[in-house]
Each structure stands twice: as C-alpha cells, then as structure tokens.
C-alpha cells in the first residue's frame, strides 16, 4: 500500500471517530472514566509502545494546556506517560498471571517481528476524539509500522499467544491519547469549538528508533509501568525530520 493510500485510510478512520463523537461531546454527552477518577489501576497488560521525542512531548503538552484551559477538571496525560501503542499483546486484565507466565515467549515474538524493521517516522496532525478522550492523530511515513504489526500478529499466532490479541479493535492508527474525561464538561459547546479549531493543526513529527515492551496498566501510568525490554530499530537513511 502506498503512503498516499495508507494515509487516506488513516484519515478516513480518524474522520469516522470524529463524526461518531463530536456531536455528542458538543452536547456534553461523554463517557467519564470512573476508574481513572478513583485512583491507581491495578490491572495489567503487556504492550509494545513507542515514545514521542522530547520536542514532540512539549508540543503535546501545549495541546493539553489549551484543552485544560477550557476544561480544567479533566485528566491530562503526564509527559512521562505519553506514548503510541504499537500493539497490545494482551489487553489489561485483573488476572494477568497466566499471560505473564509466558513473558519470555512474548519477548521472543517481539524480537523476531522487529528483526530488520527500520526506524519509523510519524507525523502528527491535529486531534480526533471519542466520547471518553481526545487524541492526537499520527500518520506513519512508509509501510514499516503496518508491516511490523502484521509480523507481530503472525509471530504471536505461531507461539499460540494470540487469544487476547486485538480484542477491543484491530489497531491501525498511530495516535496518542492525551486527554481523558473524568467529570462532566463545564461548557461543552465552547470545548467543541476549541476542538474544531485544533482538528487539523500540524504538531510535528518524531522518529521512532526503538520500541519498549512494557507491563502496564490501562493508562500507561509511569508509576505502574514495568519495562521488560527495549528493542532498537535498524537505522534508516536520513530523512527530512524537523
């Protein structure tokens, strides 16, 4: 699939998310995350993630400043928790022990899938949303991320580790969730106007030259994350990165 076709598919996906949720959010019809509001999440999953660069985290934090200025009672993702999910190897659960018992097999699957994968450049442009959160939209350059995900799924199936894979949805995006709803909106129409302004604003790019395999809670909270391994990606030819 060409970059143009892949980006068009991603754009369509982000647009569909927006269309499903924007009207509801504009009327204050949101899903508040009661578990996040209650405190520490004790569930655990296993996820392969990428971290945005420090420069991009600063830009994401500026996005959060604008969102929080309009709705200060909501949850903003701390800079240390910002990430892009590459693939959730098993979704967070109250009973992770049977999965974690095979942690070495999961690690081997990731290592095999990442073999030969080049560093991945991701451009971030604007926001989309659900009824529970606001996210920034990522658009990978090239096909490496899509190839990697398919290789991961294949390696997990080969090791009989695929039972809990893609349980929520089949991941195709490269987004970062930044802002979660934990309280009713104070001024939903004004917040919707701000989202509309921010929808297509360019935010910058990041080069992913390594990935982390982590044990995590639902929110990728830094106080809960346990790093299992870091996997460097193969150095790609220099690009026009900012």
Helices and strands as residue ranges (DSSP letters): H 3-26, H 34-38, E 44-50, H 54-70, E 75-76, G 79-81, E 84-93, H 97-100, H 103-114, E 120-129, E 133-140, H 144-158, E 176-180, H 188-198, E 202-208, E 210-216, E 226-232
